[in-house]
Amino acid sequence: MALPHKHTPQNNKQTLKYDNMNSPVMLGLKRTKHEVICEFRCAEILRAACKVFARKGFEGATVDDIAEAAGLAKGTLYVYFHSKRDLYRAALKQGIAALIEETQRDLDAAPTPAEKIRAFVAARLRFAEQHRDFVAIYQAEFGNLNPACCHKEIKNLYSQQVAPLEAALQEASIDGQVRPIRAATAAFFVFELTCALITRRLLGWSRASVDEDARLLFNLIWNGLAHEEAACITS
């Protein structure tokens, strides 16, 4: 009968070395200098693109404008992005990914459906304050969604943002914290109300702090979702 394999210190050392080499840190160190430079250059280009698109809009902006803002030759920019549309979509996707990540982090930290909805509103207001150039092109793109011609990828990005909000509202409805609702429809309303408040702040029409505006909008939403008997106002 074969004896079980004995793990010697040498074997453990080899295993540990193998595991370390495949850790996220070591895998990150394996990236080539070219990959690091490309990532840095793309980030620079997309930052410049956001500024130009925010100032001139998609139609008014040119690749020359973006190259100049990035401090690059136009030919160099085309090494990384094939067209103005490619640049626009990349800038939009990168910003939305960051927005989704920050929003989801705050939602994950919120223990109840009510706190998740409040966290959703507050996280997006804070993000808008910190990334005004991106939000300007984001609002322009999502404010003009046309079901007939909207790019499938943009629709998917929209759905990704609304999904956790829908889940929180569904949980609140099932638990009886709010009246029975169609969670998908309610999530859409909450999402759009948040976008409207962001627009108001970007236009300088609100003097309230982010926390004050977030609290006001949350209270309107939550009270509006309350059971009908609780929401009735007696004369």
NUPA-697976 format. One record per residue (C-alpha): residue in one letter; chain; x, y, z. Coordinates in steps of 0.001 Angstrom, whole numbers, plus 500000, padded with zeros to 6 digits. Layout:
BEGIN
ATOM:resn:chain:x:y:z
ATOM:a:A:X:Y:Z
...
This chain:
BEGIN
ATOM:resn:chain:x:y:z
ATOM:m:A:500000:500000:500000
ATOM:a:A:501381:503380:499055
ATOM:l:A:502231:505628:501943
ATOM:p:A:500601:509101:502042
ATOM:h:A:502748:511875:500699
ATOM:k:A:504632:513624:503439
ATOM:h:A:504781:517416:503215
ATOM:t:A:508355:518308:503990
ATOM:p:A:509407:521866:504845
ATOM:q:A:510859:522055:501344
ATOM:n:A:507511:521079:499785
ATOM:n:A:505693:523660:501925
ATOM:k:A:508219:526277:500908
ATOM:q:A:507693:525485:497217
ATOM:t:A:503901:525629:497633
ATOM:l:A:504131:528943:499466
ATOM:k:A:506375:530327:496748
ATOM:y:A:503900:529191:494059
ATOM:d:A:500954:530736:495914
ATOM:n:A:502804:534009:496387
ATOM:m:A:503684:534179:492705
ATOM:n:A:499975:533893:491862
ATOM:s:A:498746:536404:494421
ATOM:p:A:497055:539580:493131
ATOM:v:A:500120:541603:494126
ATOM:m:A:502550:539376:492235
ATOM:l:A:500264:539179:489211
ATOM:g:A:500182:542967:489228
ATOM:l:A:503971:543080:489301
ATOM:k:A:504081:540809:486238
ATOM:r:A:502541:543556:484104
ATOM:t:A:504941:544821:481511
ATOM:k:A:506214:548355:481312
ATOM:h:A:504301:548748:478046
ATOM:e:A:501015:547751:479732
ATOM:v:A:501553:550225:482548
ATOM:i:A:502355:553038:480113
ATOM:c:A:499299:552217:477975
ATOM:e:A:497016:552252:481014
ATOM:f:A:498419:555582:482181
ATOM:r:A:498185:557110:478708
ATOM:c:A:494586:555930:478234
ATOM:a:A:493600:557442:481578
ATOM:e:A:495167:560768:480559
ATOM:i:A:493348:560742:477223
ATOM:l:A:489990:559911:478805
ATOM:r:A:490357:562688:481373
ATOM:a:A:491030:565130:478556
ATOM:a:A:488118:563724:476548
ATOM:c:A:485726:564251:479462
ATOM:k:A:486732:567894:479746
ATOM:v:A:486322:568520:476022
ATOM:f:A:483013:566638:475686
ATOM:a:A:481653:568407:478780
ATOM:r:A:482559:571802:477318
ATOM:k:A:481651:571282:473654
ATOM:g:A:479310:568297:473564
ATOM:f:A:479840:565261:471351
ATOM:e:A:479020:567014:468079
ATOM:g:A:481095:570107:468815
ATOM:a:A:484192:568267:470057
ATOM:t:A:486909:567082:467684
ATOM:v:A:489722:564578:468024
ATOM:d:A:492118:567510:467534
ATOM:d:A:490568:569223:470565
ATOM:i:A:491027:566116:472690
ATOM:a:A:494586:565498:471511
ATOM:e:A:495495:569093:472333
ATOM:a:A:493871:568849:475787
ATOM:a:A:495806:565627:476442
ATOM:g:A:499081:567141:475198
ATOM:l:A:499451:564495:472511
ATOM:a:A:499776:564378:468749
ATOM:k:A:496567:563387:466995
ATOM:g:A:498291:560317:465533
ATOM:t:A:499324:559154:469003
ATOM:l:A:495745:559392:470219
ATOM:y:A:494596:557131:467371
ATOM:v:A:497009:554456:468615
ATOM:y:A:494761:554060:471663
ATOM:f:A:491296:554939:470321
ATOM:h:A:489964:554425:466802
ATOM:s:A:487495:557318:466611
ATOM:k:A:485765:560128:468471
ATOM:r:A:482808:557813:469119
ATOM:d:A:485192:555203:470522
ATOM:l:A:486654:557850:472846
ATOM:y:A:483229:558999:473944
ATOM:r:A:482027:555512:474791
ATOM:a:A:485252:554675:476617
ATOM:a:A:485018:557848:478718
ATOM:l:A:481378:557104:479490
ATOM:k:A:482041:553459:480395
ATOM:q:A:485007:554303:482610
ATOM:g:A:483046:556946:484517
ATOM:i:A:479972:554754:484923
ATOM:a:A:482115:551867:486180
ATOM:a:A:483583:554149:488851
ATOM:l:A:480110:555474:489728
ATOM:i:A:478687:551956:490039
ATOM:e:A:481619:550835:492199
ATOM:e:A:481321:553755:494619
ATOM:t:A:477543:553489:494832
ATOM:q:A:477630:549719:495380
ATOM:r:A:480223:550066:498134
ATOM:d:A:477916:552417:500043
ATOM:l:A:474883:550204:499427
ATOM:d:A:476751:547151:500714
ATOM:a:A:477543:549019:503934
ATOM:a:A:473885:549977:504482
ATOM:p:A:472040:547342:506569
ATOM:t:A:468403:548143:505716
ATOM:p:A:466473:548884:502505
ATOM:a:A:465754:552446:503668
ATOM:e:A:469421:553097:504351
ATOM:k:A:470349:551558:501002
ATOM:i:A:468057:553986:499177
ATOM:r:A:469483:556899:501156
ATOM:a:A:473006:555651:500384
ATOM:f:A:472174:555404:496673
ATOM:v:A:471055:559035:496508
ATOM:a:A:473918:560381:498630
ATOM:a:A:476627:558402:496809
ATOM:r:A:475538:559675:493406
ATOM:l:A:475297:563271:494588
ATOM:r:A:478816:563093:496025
ATOM:f:A:480171:561497:492852
ATOM:a:A:478591:564246:490753
ATOM:e:A:480239:566935:492870
ATOM:q:A:483649:565309:492441
ATOM:h:A:483395:564454:488711
ATOM:r:A:481499:567310:487110
ATOM:d:A:483011:566878:483638
ATOM:f:A:482001:563238:483467
ATOM:v:A:478536:563920:484853
ATOM:a:A:477934:566575:482184
ATOM:i:A:478392:564039:479362
ATOM:y:A:476645:561317:481358
ATOM:q:A:473538:563454:481826
ATOM:a:A:473580:564411:478148
ATOM:e:A:473752:560748:477065
ATOM:f:A:471238:559294:479520
ATOM:g:A:468945:562292:479344
ATOM:n:A:468328:561578:475661
ATOM:l:A:467791:557823:475651
ATOM:n:A:465944:556798:472513
ATOM:p:A:464706:553183:472615
ATOM:a:A:464880:552996:468822
ATOM:c:A:468554:553868:468511
ATOM:c:A:470050:553623:471982
ATOM:h:A:473245:551571:471935
ATOM:k:A:472785:548170:473596
ATOM:e:A:475844:548725:475756
ATOM:i:A:474409:551977:477109
ATOM:k:A:471156:550214:477966
ATOM:n:A:473099:547564:479866
ATOM:l:A:475008:550205:481807
ATOM:y:A:471714:551851:482721
ATOM:s:A:470317:548529:483940
ATOM:q:A:473399:547849:486062
ATOM:q:A:472871:551094:487936
ATOM:v:A:469161:550553:488608
ATOM:a:A:469394:546857:489584
ATOM:p:A:470629:547255:493209
ATOM:l:A:468053:549981:493799
ATOM:e:A:465308:547693:492511
ATOM:a:A:466523:544930:494836
ATOM:a:A:466370:547241:497876
ATOM:l:A:462864:548408:496987
ATOM:q:A:461707:544823:496414
ATOM:e:A:463023:543840:499844
ATOM:a:A:461290:546805:501487
ATOM:s:A:457988:545876:499820
ATOM:i:A:458203:542196:500756
ATOM:d:A:459041:543063:504378
ATOM:g:A:456076:545440:504563
ATOM:q:A:458218:548515:505150
ATOM:v:A:456494:550224:502205
ATOM:r:A:453268:549644:500318
ATOM:p:A:453193:546870:497673
ATOM:i:A:454932:548316:494635
ATOM:r:A:456365:547392:491284
ATOM:a:A:459995:547574:492314
ATOM:a:A:461332:548036:488783
ATOM:t:A:459089:551044:488156
ATOM:a:A:459790:552568:491554
ATOM:a:A:463539:552121:491022
ATOM:f:A:463264:553991:487728
ATOM:f:A:461494:556896:489460
ATOM:v:A:464089:557068:492245
ATOM:f:A:466906:556937:489706
ATOM:e:A:465422:559762:487620
ATOM:l:A:464644:561923:490656
ATOM:t:A:468276:561581:491707
ATOM:c:A:469441:562578:488221
ATOM:a:A:467151:565622:488321
ATOM:l:A:468617:566715:491644
ATOM:i:A:472136:566278:490282
ATOM:t:A:471234:568498:487315
ATOM:r:A:469856:571143:489661
ATOM:r:A:473105:571135:491643
ATOM:l:A:475276:571265:488512
ATOM:l:A:473327:574314:487347
ATOM:g:A:473998:576006:490665
ATOM:w:A:470319:576110:491613
ATOM:s:A:470827:574523:495020
ATOM:r:A:472671:576111:497931
ATOM:a:A:472137:573107:500165
ATOM:s:A:474928:570709:501059
ATOM:v:A:475064:567252:499503
ATOM:d:A:473837:565722:502775
ATOM:e:A:470930:568165:503055
ATOM:d:A:469763:567548:499496
ATOM:a:A:470202:563786:499866
ATOM:r:A:468180:563769:503077
ATOM:l:A:465373:565844:501543
ATOM:l:A:465085:563634:498465
ATOM:f:A:465217:560437:500512
ATOM:n:A:462426:561666:502793
ATOM:l:A:460262:562512:499783
ATOM:i:A:460895:559072:498294
ATOM:w:A:460398:557058:501482
ATOM:n:A:457287:558936:502586
ATOM:g:A:455868:558568:499088
ATOM:l:A:456358:554815:499292
ATOM:a:A:454738:554530:502717
ATOM:h:A:451520:552593:503196
ATOM:e:A:448535:554607:501985
ATOM:e:A:446988:554959:505442
ATOM:a:A:450273:556348:506763
ATOM:a:A:450620:558745:503842
ATOM:c:A:447071:560185:504085
ATOM:i:A:446808:563801:505192
ATOM:t:A:443692:564627:507143
ATOM:s:A:442089:568031:506762
